[in-house]
Amino acid sequence: MPARIDRVAMTAFRGATSGTAIDLDATKPITLIFGENGSGKSTIVDAIDFVLNEEYGSLNERSSTNPKSRYLPSIGSSRSKLEVSVGAGRQTWTGRLSSTGPKTGGPASRPNAAILRRSQLLQFISETPKKRYEALQEFISLPAIEKSETSLRAAHKNASSKYESAVKAKEQASEALSALWNDEGRQGKTAWAWAASQAGQDATDLGNSVATLSSILTDLDAASDIRERMSAAREHHGLHSAALRTCDDELRGAEASAVTGGTSLVSLLEEVKRYFENHQRLEACPVCESPERTAGLHESVSRRLGEMKHLVALKKKAGDAKAAAQKSLAVLAHAEAAFLTAVRRLWLSNGATLAKAIKIDAKAFQLLSGTEPILAGGESMAEAHSLWQAVADVRERITSRRDRDQKTLNQLTAVKNYVSIVEAKTGAASELQAQVKRLNALLAIVETQRKRYIDEVLASVEGFVERMYSRVHPNEGVGSVRLYLKPNVIGSLEFDAKFQTASAAPPQAYYSDSHLDTLGVCIFLALARHFNDEGGVIILDDVLTSADSDHLERLMTMIEEEAERFNQLIVTTHYRPWLERYRRLESESVGLIELAPWSMERGIRSVDA
């Protein structure tokens, strides 16, 4: 016979705030652990789960305790100090908290612990079919199969989505081709025949034509913009030239009426004044070098300039006008050079096309087209203006031809694209449709076989459930439990039962809490019996709180009888009559452990410790 658990030792594990060891009587198949609420019963069960199953115990069922590893160490302790060991016979397994979760070291063949907690019992009885399935998934789930089925279902959904997208894209492209066919007067027998003929055309010439005509228009617009600036510069220069002539006329008239010197004298006096301003202390006259004549010389120059102030102003005005005229001339020259360059670029880039399209004689533009073009002078300007005017005169015709070719090119491109989409999506849809069918067939096989297996398991335990349940509730008009999977859903468990004259009734609607609790225990034990692990441990963790004394007596008797079919059964309870019953009977098959009240200083301990 496989060894039974005989010792559970805990250090810094949950309620075990001090080093704690609980010894079990391995000679007896049943161990009853009694303790008031909060004495540490669930910590002992969690310790067994931690070592044998590498699980977080009851923390798994509490979503608010994430991350769970934070709450396994005792308060005030650390995860590095946490250690739990479970002994059975001469073998010991030790669990610690690693970076990835619980990790157990020891002999490879450690026993499995099947645990039913109060929360799982309520989940099975009261929750949705999905939660009910989860409560018993330790026995009836097939994780690898369900994972494969989920992957198949996802692949089927993905392939179906791609198939629908391919079909939709094909339909949209076909509708677009039909619209183009209608716009073109429904040429050919069908839209597809017309589209196929269009798609076969070479669009290279059209593309080249659009590119060339667009280039002509771009270069023409650039030259036109510069020509406008050149015209504005010429007009601006004309205004400045006219202003300069006026100033010169006024200045000559003023000089003619001047008594002496005129503008020459003004210029001389201005130079002398600037000299005096830069040489404040004069030792002698700068012209005759006489020291006697320096006195009053500066004032004399200033006085004479003052007497000639009208002539001075006219001279300055004429100078400003000349500078403005020279500047406007430079701007005009720059604009003319830019215009000549722009027209030359227009001709060099598109001369062959222009010569053919608008009959321009290339010989008429020798000054601009040579290797060393003459980008100045009246002849070059006349040549450039003639070329610009010839192209500008046919701009509308070039634009119209460009737009017509662009429209045709766009249509051919669209038709080619739509034809390509139809052909590609037709092939893709065909392949995807076949893929969807294959995946659907595979999914049906996997789903059917999985459900058949689980349904067979559930059907096989129904007899066990009925026999156990009838021993607890004889002649009460309840039982005949039927367990089955919900159709077309993964992980969804339904059940019904008899209630008096009603068959296949939902137990939650008719059964009392006691009937529901004991039903859940019977189903758990039946599944554990079906999947009985020779060295496994069955644990009922404080699952019964609602049974009256008669039903509890029959339930305990039934559990004692069923315990013979398991290697070891551990029951925890806070129900004192259960403890008193076994104390009174001094059963040879039930070992008793009573826990003392818990305290932070002493942690978990038995009353005998």
C-alpha atoms as one frame of an Amber mdcrd trajectory, in Angstrom:
protein
   0.000   0.000   0.000   1.386   3.490  -0.834   2.554   5.555   2.087   0.204
   8.128   3.582   1.039  11.669   4.639   2.300  11.552   8.199   3.754  15.040
   8.671   3.232  18.600   7.414   5.885  21.129   8.517   5.595  24.848   7.796
   7.910  27.804   8.275   6.808  31.379   7.531   3.897  30.032   5.474   0.637
  31.981   5.760  -0.719  31.446   9.312   2.364  29.487  10.396   4.073  32.541
  11.884   6.352  30.291  13.939   7.825  26.950  12.921   4.930  24.465  12.941
   4.717  20.707  12.418   1.444  18.752  12.299   1.742  14.966  12.672  -0.890
  12.676  11.141  -1.597   9.075  12.101  -0.644   7.301   8.868  -2.075   4.000
  10.106  -5.601   5.347   9.696  -7.117   6.096   6.249  -9.055   9.114   7.539
  -7.650  12.137   9.382 -10.102  14.621  10.906  -8.577  18.033  11.622 -10.822
  20.069  13.906 -10.415  23.730  14.734 -12.466  26.830  15.303 -12.580  29.401
  12.520  -9.203  31.077  12.121  -7.226  28.312  13.809  -5.253  27.400  10.647
  -7.097  24.482   9.050  -6.987  26.000   5.544  -3.313  26.899   5.961  -2.523
  23.205   6.507  -4.530  22.256   3.406  -2.840  25.055   1.409   0.547  23.745
   2.566  -0.245  20.284   1.176  -1.495  21.861  -2.073   1.655  24.048  -2.251
   4.013  21.058  -2.017   2.178  18.235  -3.781   0.462  20.263  -6.545   2.762
  23.315  -6.691  -0.278  25.569  -6.329  -1.117  28.684  -4.304  -3.920  26.899
  -2.465  -7.041  28.857  -1.552  -5.399  32.088  -2.780  -6.082  30.868  -6.336
  -9.788  31.491  -5.735  -9.350  35.056  -4.490  -8.747  37.502  -7.343  -7.931
  40.315  -4.929  -4.746  38.539  -3.780  -2.687  39.166  -6.913   0.198  38.738
  -7.046  -0.456  35.635  -4.943   3.210  35.094  -4.069   3.069  38.304  -1.995
   0.560  36.807   0.443   2.048  33.325   0.960   4.791  34.413   3.391   3.623
  35.040   6.942   3.125  38.634   8.031   6.474  40.112   8.982   8.408  37.418
   7.145   9.891  37.161   3.645   9.549  34.757   0.758  13.166  33.605   1.217
  12.276  32.186   4.662   9.148  30.360   3.476   9.479  26.574   3.495   6.905
  23.765   3.580   7.585  20.036   3.711   5.247  17.060   3.451   6.385  13.648
   4.635   4.947  10.255   3.714   6.669   7.120   4.927  10.350   7.634   4.433
   9.970  10.235   1.699   9.834  14.003   2.108   8.971  16.735  -0.404   9.914
  20.339   0.274   8.302  23.338  -1.361   9.688  26.852  -1.658   8.628  30.019
  -3.421  10.690  30.598  -6.571  10.580  33.585  -8.906   8.019  31.737 -11.052
   5.870  30.420  -8.184   5.753  27.318  -5.976   8.565  24.848  -6.629   8.857
  21.420  -5.019  11.981  19.359  -4.544  12.181  15.704  -3.549  11.378  12.278
  -4.992   9.855  12.411  -8.477   6.797  10.313  -7.678   5.016  12.616  -5.239
   1.302  11.941  -4.677  -1.425  14.188  -6.039  -3.828  15.983  -3.698  -7.463
  16.402  -4.820  -9.000  19.173  -2.709 -12.604  20.298  -2.294 -12.972  23.637
  -0.531 -16.152  25.343   0.596 -15.724  27.990  -2.120 -15.485  25.298  -4.814
 -18.571  23.589  -3.445 -20.557  26.832  -3.611 -19.155  27.519  -7.071 -20.383
  24.137  -8.298 -23.809  24.453  -6.692 -24.667  28.108  -7.237 -22.574  29.589
 -10.037 -22.944  29.590 -13.824 -22.267  26.464 -15.905 -18.828  27.871 -16.779
 -17.901  28.377 -13.102 -19.349  24.962 -12.278 -17.047  23.417 -14.872 -14.073
  25.263 -13.381 -14.906  23.921  -9.917 -14.503  20.335 -11.174 -11.973  20.913
 -13.953  -9.292  19.161 -11.913 -11.086  15.940 -12.821 -12.927  16.541 -16.090
 -10.885  19.105 -18.011  -8.457  18.128 -20.740  -6.073  21.109 -20.809  -3.982
  20.009 -23.791  -7.065  19.048 -25.832  -8.895  22.221 -24.855  -5.830  24.278
 -25.802  -5.730  22.569 -29.203  -9.462  23.063 -29.619  -9.145  26.745 -28.714
  -6.317  27.112 -31.250  -8.404  25.361 -33.895 -11.380  27.560 -33.105  -9.205
  30.679 -33.386  -7.702  29.444 -36.664 -11.191  28.704 -38.006 -12.393  32.168
 -37.007  -9.319  33.793 -38.541  -9.650  31.850 -41.807 -13.391  32.629 -41.964
 -12.659  36.324 -41.426 -10.023  36.295 -44.171 -12.400  34.449 -46.501 -15.140
  37.003 -45.913 -12.649  39.843 -46.484 -11.465  38.264 -49.749 -15.021  37.812
 -50.985 -15.917  41.387 -50.013 -12.815  42.803 -51.725 -13.607  40.815 -54.868
 -17.209  42.059 -54.892 -16.130  45.681 -54.392 -13.571  45.459 -57.223 -16.173
  43.832 -59.532 -18.684  46.584 -58.727 -16.067  49.236 -59.468 -15.280  47.620
 -62.833 -18.993  47.531 -63.695 -19.266  51.248 -62.880 -16.307  52.065 -65.153
 -17.769  49.866 -67.880 -21.055  51.761 -67.677 -19.222  55.110 -67.830 -17.462
  53.957 -71.018 -20.743  53.075 -72.741 -20.753  49.351 -71.917 -18.218  48.437
 -74.602 -17.788  44.729 -75.218 -20.065  41.875 -74.195 -19.467  42.053 -70.459
 -17.775  44.300 -67.933 -15.174  41.627 -67.278 -14.389  41.143 -70.996 -13.963
  44.904 -71.402 -11.834  45.119 -68.262  -9.605  42.256 -69.385  -8.966  43.951
 -72.749  -8.230  47.260 -71.016  -5.897  45.643 -68.518  -3.887  44.148 -71.370
  -3.004  47.556 -72.798   0.470  49.033 -72.328   0.193  52.368 -70.522   3.853
  53.336 -71.033   3.167  55.808 -73.866   0.338  57.401 -71.923   2.522  57.785
 -68.887   5.318  59.341 -70.937   2.869  61.729 -72.588   1.445  62.871 -69.253
   4.933  63.347 -67.846   6.138  65.340 -70.897   3.068  67.565 -71.100   3.171
  68.187 -67.349   6.848  69.141 -67.661   6.041  71.634 -70.452   3.292  73.221
 -68.364   5.506  73.377 -65.272   8.387  75.009 -67.163   5.992  77.366 -68.960
   4.384  78.454 -65.675   7.816  79.032 -64.140   8.884  81.158 -67.139   5.561
  83.047 -67.043   6.028  83.901 -63.359   9.528  85.198 -64.048   8.256  87.151
 -67.084   5.730  88.910 -64.869   8.474  89.829 -62.418  10.611  90.998 -65.341
   7.806  93.227 -66.645   7.325  94.682 -63.159  11.104  95.274 -62.897  11.158
  96.982 -66.308   8.265  99.238 -65.331   9.927  99.981 -62.000  13.201 100.832
 -63.752  11.363 103.105 -66.180   9.905 105.072 -63.301  13.302 105.479 -61.659
  14.906 106.479 -64.964  12.247 109.129 -65.512  12.762 110.435 -61.972  16.511
 110.618 -62.597  16.023 112.637 -65.779  13.756 115.072 -63.932  16.313 115.527
 -61.153  19.083 116.083 -63.689  16.999 118.732 -65.478  16.280 120.549 -62.228
  19.928 120.424 -61.215  21.114 121.825 -64.604  18.560 124.619 -64.313  19.754
 125.523 -60.826  23.386 125.498 -61.971  22.609 127.826 -64.853  21.119 130.381
 -62.503  23.884 130.064 -59.894  26.225 133.083 -59.519  29.425 131.072 -59.332
  30.644 127.535 -59.120  27.528 125.486 -59.399  27.531 121.895 -58.318  31.306
 121.640 -58.653  31.748 124.279 -55.990  29.138 122.568 -53.801  31.029 119.299
 -54.045  34.299 121.057 -53.180  32.845 122.862 -50.193  31.254 119.620 -48.900
  34.621 117.878 -49.079  36.286 120.784 -47.201  33.605 120.717 -44.534  34.114
 116.998 -43.989  37.878 117.657 -43.745  37.343 120.299 -41.089  35.004 118.003
 -39.144  37.753 115.376 -38.996  40.500 117.972 -38.092  39.191 120.175 -35.319
  42.470 121.993 -34.626  44.131 123.499 -37.746  47.673 124.917 -37.500  47.533
 126.357 -41.012  45.325 126.561 -44.069  45.369 123.147 -45.838  45.598 124.894
 -49.256  48.016 127.827 -48.829  49.611 126.624 -45.592  49.210 130.085 -44.100
  48.668 130.060 -40.303  47.060 133.475 -40.404  44.087 132.374 -42.458  42.864
 129.457 -40.332  40.700 131.603 -38.106  37.061 131.513 -39.208  37.771 129.219
 -42.155  35.403 126.454 -40.960  32.590 128.943 -40.304  33.128 130.504 -43.706
  32.723 127.161 -45.503  29.549 126.367 -43.571  28.145 129.833 -44.319  28.729
 129.510 -48.060  27.117 126.015 -48.134  24.154 127.482 -46.338  23.839 130.157
 -48.995  23.817 127.380 -51.645  21.408 124.987 -49.766  18.911 124.740 -52.649
  21.642 123.609 -54.971  22.910 121.198 -52.280  19.445 119.630 -51.922  19.060
 119.237 -55.678  22.464 117.612 -55.906  21.552 115.088 -53.165  18.179 114.357
 -54.778  19.858 113.718 -58.118  22.379 111.393 -56.436  19.628 109.380 -54.744
  17.682 109.121 -58.008  20.777 107.839 -59.816  21.400 105.180 -57.151  17.761
 104.033 -57.343  17.896 103.864 -61.132  21.078 101.795 -61.022  19.571  99.415
 -58.485  16.364  98.961 -60.508  18.508  98.326 -63.567  20.357  95.536 -61.737
  17.024  93.998 -60.673  15.807  94.176 -64.272  19.001  92.580 -65.577  18.678
  89.753 -63.053  15.023  89.164 -64.011  15.875  89.168 -67.719  18.658  86.623
 -67.169  16.285  84.439 -65.123  13.639  84.654 -67.858  16.152  83.697 -70.538
  17.327  80.760 -68.386  13.737  79.580 -67.756  12.837  79.712 -71.457  16.059
  77.900 -72.324  15.178  75.153 -69.828  11.688  74.897 -71.365  13.208  74.512
 -74.806  16.016  72.077 -73.890  13.680  69.815 -71.879  10.806  69.731 -74.344
  12.078  71.140 -77.652  11.479  67.973 -79.644   7.893  67.680 -78.440   7.219
  71.404 -78.989   8.728  71.357 -82.468   6.433  68.474 -83.398   3.292  69.615
 -81.582   3.201  73.338 -82.403   5.499  73.452 -85.438   8.247  75.505 -83.774
  11.358  75.902 -85.926  14.355  74.930 -83.855  16.613  77.113 -86.045  14.852
  80.193 -84.701  16.344  79.655 -81.238  20.051  79.328 -81.822  21.025  81.919
 -79.219  19.312  79.955 -76.396  19.943  76.372 -77.427  23.679  76.413 -78.030
  26.287  74.911 -75.748  27.251  78.459 -74.742  23.914  80.307 -74.826  23.740
  84.103 -75.004  21.649  84.962 -71.969  21.637  88.717 -72.492  20.940  91.263
 -75.179  17.996  92.288 -77.276  18.204  89.436 -79.780  18.232  86.782 -77.051
  15.307  88.473 -75.316  13.345  88.666 -78.561  14.077  84.991 -79.228  13.021
  83.984 -75.706   9.850  86.071 -75.832   8.944  84.558 -79.220   9.347  81.019
 -77.867   7.447  81.772 -74.670   4.603  83.364 -76.631   4.372  80.408 -79.025
   4.024  77.927 -76.134   1.719  80.197 -74.105  -0.629  80.467 -77.104  -1.235
  76.689 -77.009  -1.272  76.279 -73.223  -4.965  75.397 -73.111  -4.489  72.811
 -75.834  -1.534  71.255 -73.961  -3.502  71.249 -70.691  -6.504  69.645 -72.363
  -4.332  66.913 -73.925  -2.521  66.332 -70.632  -5.803  66.026 -68.679  -7.307
  63.687 -71.292  -4.255  61.435 -71.224  -4.178  61.555 -67.413  -7.825  60.510
 -67.208  -7.226  57.632 -69.601  -4.118  56.623 -67.663  -5.984  56.772 -64.356
  -8.744  54.598 -65.777  -6.313  52.043 -67.160  -4.473  51.959 -63.830  -7.743
  51.531 -61.932  -8.915  48.790 -64.281  -5.591  46.944 -63.968  -5.762  47.260
 -60.183  -9.370  46.045 -59.976  -8.671  43.163 -62.358  -5.652  42.192 -60.258
  -7.753  42.329 -57.079 -10.530  40.211 -58.601  -8.065  37.582 -59.817  -6.069
  37.518 -56.567  -9.101  37.507 -54.265 -10.859  34.846 -56.344  -7.907  32.511
 -55.842  -7.502  33.473 -52.188 -11.206  33.017 -51.482 -11.143  29.569 -53.051
  -8.147  28.498 -50.938  -9.573  30.043 -47.777 -12.960  28.436 -48.316 -11.298
  25.032 -48.533  -9.227  25.865 -45.450 -12.341  26.890 -43.512 -14.030  23.608
 -44.411 -11.005  21.589 -43.275 -10.679  23.515 -40.020 -14.397  23.181 -39.372
 -14.191  19.429 -39.879 -11.163  19.144 -37.577 -12.819  21.312 -34.959 -15.951
  19.181 -35.071 -13.872  16.024 -34.585 -11.879  17.407 -31.644 -14.918  18.971
 -29.997 -17.023  15.854 -30.452 -14.349  13.530 -29.091 -13.591  15.811 -26.126
 -17.237  16.111 -25.164 -17.817  12.424 -25.741 -14.951  11.587 -23.385 -16.147
  13.988 -20.670 -19.780  12.926 -21.104 -18.695   9.309 -20.715 -16.788  10.216
 -17.543 -19.774  12.100 -16.168 -22.147   9.283 -17.101 -19.884   6.721 -15.465
 -19.889   8.559 -12.119 -23.644   9.166 -12.030 -24.168   5.694 -10.550 -21.585
   6.385  -7.826 -23.239   9.716  -7.049 -26.664   8.094  -6.820 -25.513   5.337
  -4.452 -23.670   7.739  -2.132 -26.430  10.358  -2.220 -29.175   7.837  -1.479
 -27.269   6.681   1.612 -27.249  10.251   2.920 -30.845  11.034   1.834 -32.752
   7.734   1.809 -36.388   7.831   0.676 -36.449  11.637   0.421 -37.527  11.875
  -3.216 -34.206  13.358  -4.361 -31.336  12.078  -6.471 -31.086  10.699 -10.006
 -28.434  13.309 -10.751 -27.488  13.824 -14.406 -24.255  15.642 -15.346 -23.642
  16.826 -18.912 -21.747  19.403 -20.929 -23.559  22.402 -22.361 -23.725  21.984
 -26.162 -21.472  24.076 -28.449 -19.557  25.630 -25.542 -16.093  24.852 -24.123
 -15.957  24.439 -20.356 -19.629  24.647 -19.421 -21.186  22.026 -17.132 -24.921
  21.528 -16.554 -26.669  19.181 -14.116 -30.184  18.303 -13.098 -31.795  15.868
 -10.670 -35.051  14.395  -9.419 -37.224  16.195  -6.890 -40.288  14.271  -5.795
 -42.373  13.772  -8.954 -40.328  16.207 -11.081 -37.459  14.748 -13.086 -34.594
  16.661 -14.748 -35.229  19.602 -12.427 -32.521  22.143 -11.534 -31.490  21.241
  -7.956 -30.819  24.903  -7.119 -34.533  25.614  -7.541 -35.805  22.872  -5.188
 -33.075  21.460  -2.950 -32.215  22.831   0.478 -28.716  24.076   1.301 -27.997
  20.818   3.078 -29.136  18.756   0.078 -27.031  20.894  -2.272 -23.940  20.704
  -0.056 -24.071  16.944   0.319 -24.762  16.568  -3.415 -21.592  18.516  -4.193
 -19.569  16.299  -1.823 -20.957  13.139  -3.421 -20.117  14.350  -6.941 -16.574
  15.274  -5.853 -16.017  11.893  -4.199 -17.473  10.075  -7.218 -15.079  11.849
  -9.587 -12.157  11.267  -7.219 -13.097   7.591  -7.090 -13.280   7.417 -10.918
  -9.819   8.954 -11.293  -8.457   7.326  -8.163  -4.713   7.802  -7.858  -3.305
   4.877  -5.958  -1.185   7.146  -3.796  -3.458  10.186  -3.987  -4.825  12.246
  -1.132  -8.479  13.364  -0.968  -9.113  16.479   1.124 -12.479  17.966   2.181
 -11.693  21.404   3.563 -14.528  22.572   5.860 -17.147  21.887   3.189 -20.173
  21.114   5.381 -21.913  23.738   7.490 -25.617  23.238   6.828 -26.382  19.544
   7.499 -28.519  18.618  10.501 -27.417  15.907  12.937 -29.205  13.003  11.185
 -27.896  13.882   7.744 -24.451  14.599   9.140 -24.404  11.175  10.824 -25.307
   9.431   7.576 -22.809  11.582   5.617 -19.956  10.682   7.998 -20.865   7.019
   7.769 -20.907   7.209   3.967 -17.511   8.979   3.929 -16.028   6.313   6.220
 -17.256   3.593   3.879 -15.964   5.405   0.782 -12.602   6.088   2.434 -11.741
   2.421   1.948 -11.546   3.134  -1.784  -8.888   5.847  -1.351  -5.362   5.785
  -0.032  -5.926   8.685   2.375  -8.806  11.039   3.176  -8.267  14.260   5.160
 -11.279  16.171   6.448 -11.116  19.587   8.119 -14.091  20.976  10.026 -15.117
  23.495  12.628 -18.235  21.422  13.379 -17.659  20.162  16.934 -20.246  17.290
  16.907 -18.129  15.648  14.255 -15.091  15.747  16.580 -17.127  14.525  19.552
 -18.573  11.646  17.548 -15.155  10.209  16.729 -13.851  10.803  20.197 -16.755
   8.833  21.533 -16.469   6.000  19.046 -12.669   5.809  19.197 -12.698   4.755
  15.550  -9.799   2.652  14.318 -10.081   4.240  10.878 -10.152   7.922  11.883
  -7.245   9.854  13.363  -8.088  13.077  15.241  -6.157  16.366  15.329  -7.518
  19.317  17.288  -6.015  22.742  16.667  -5.555  25.309  19.409  -6.658  28.928
  18.898  -4.278  30.834  16.621  -2.083  33.670  17.792   0.564  35.756  16.072
   3.234  34.642  18.525   2.531  30.906  18.490   1.009  30.505  15.020  -0.680
  27.169  14.187  -0.414  24.344  16.708  -2.349  21.344  17.871  -3.706  21.205
  21.419  -1.308  18.341  22.126   1.768  20.312  21.026
